[in-house]
Amino acid sequence: MNLEQEPGPGMGPGAPLPGHYERRPIRIDPVEHRSYPTWPAGDSVIRVMTGGSIRVRLFLILVIAAALRLAVTISISHPQQVPRSPAEGDAPTYYLLADHMIDGTGYRYAADQPPTAKRTPSYPLFLAAIFRMSGRSFTAVRVAQCALDVVTTYLVFALTVLLMGSRPVGLLAALGYAVYFPAVLSSTYIMTETLYTFLLVLSIIATCYAFKVRSYLLCAISGIGLGLSTLTRPGAFLLPFAFLAIGLAKRLFAAVTYERGVGRVLGARHERRRGIGALFGLLVLCIAFAATMSPWVVRNERALGKFIPTSTLVGANLYKGNDLPTRGAYFWSTDSLLTPDLRAQLAGVGEAERDRILSQEARRRIWAHKGEVFMLTLQKIPRLWLNLGYGRAPSKKSLALAATHLALVLFALYGALALPPEAQMLGVFPVTTIIFSSLMYLAVASEVRFVFPLIPLLLPYSAWGVASLGRTILASRSKL
């Protein structure tokens, strides 16, 4: 049962900065027969996120987010000219599919071409829905994406409150995303970033809350959300199974400690019981994820004759991202990197077979040059997170982006170290998402835009780090 009380001074607009932990409600666990502090759960979370003047401040932040995004949208001189820059160079591969779904051609790039799986279906379906209502207006798409990104700004606030239990820190994180300029620009591109970010953050919130209130229904909903995220961009593929692997590892550790007698002293028997329930929740999440992905997989099996869980561009990205002469740079086209023998082997084959051949050749090269590929992977880390390391002088925009991302990462590390234990348990989901997704992107041609959707998951920790550091500095000055 929960013994609730109204939020105290630490929950109000004048809440102290992190580092001062007032008395919290006490939860009595009926299984463990012991009490421990906890963050607000259930209806308390709703009260924390909608209390008093916090709503006014949050509303102003959302207005700032909307104003910035709409201002960029309005400033576009030729809104129907897409792509407008190399940053949205892949846009035609999405809106052509939307056009052909509307006119009855099907999920293909031309009536005389076979069905395709080069792009996962969520974003083309999103475009098709807006085109059908707006008469193929890219401005309508941009306005819809601006609205989605404003909602994502609120979700950053909600995730921060859920993880940290602090509304002021939630406002700081939301403000950080509202003015995060890559997100502002991305909302005006006919690309997957905005939709993927919204779905990913919403799914992680659902996952965290599912394990906070121990709800199998929410586990299923989060699995569906992660499935829709993967059908927007393959970056979330296998993420639910990474969650499950961590749950299994924790369950195994609990079993080992109990058998060795350590658990009998530490109460691991009850932890094991709780762990079984959490493990079952993760299984529900994975099943819901697989069920969401299955229609696309079945469609690809029937249309292309191959098992294709995500896209037929995986092989090309793996091949290009691990090409040693070009150091895996993303701006090289895959066709320009093919050897004559491989080019002859790919001549006349379908996209599914091409994907298989390129994947096989990429894996062969990686295995044959393991050491060099490992060093290349390390070199891709600053490319992925800082847009640096391409062997050429970076632009001022790249330097500004690198400074922003580096500051966010450093503050996030400081914030993670300053977190109280009860806030660290749910953090396994956003932290795993950031680490796992980064590792996936390092395996291919890494681009800095790949990490833009991960920034909302990083911001709660960055905001906590800023607040904690600020309080530490103020405390040290007061002692002087």
Protein Blocks (a to p, Z undefined) as FASTA:
>chain_A
ZZdddddfklmmklccehiacdddddddfklopacddddehjlmmmmmmgcjllmmmmmm
mmmmmmmmmmmmmmpmblmlccfbfklmmmmmmmmmmmmmmnonopcfbfkbccdfkbcf
klmmmmmmmmmmnoopaklmmmmmmmmmmmmmmmmmmmmmmmnopaklmmmmmmmmmmmm
klmmmmmpccfklmmmmmmmmmmmmmmmmmmnopaklmmmmmmmmmmmmmmpmklgoklm
mmmmmmmmmmmmmmmmmmnommmmnopmmmmmmmmmmmmmmmmmmmmmmmmmmmmmmmmm
mmnopacfkbmklmmmmmmmmcfklnopakbcfklmpcfklmmmmgopafklmmmmmmmm
mmmmmmmmmmlmmmmmmmmmmmmmnopaeopacdfklmmmmmmmmmmmmmmmmmmmmpcf
klmmmmmmmmmmmmmmmmmmmmmccdfklmmmmmmmmmmmmmmmmmmmmmmmmmmmmmZZ
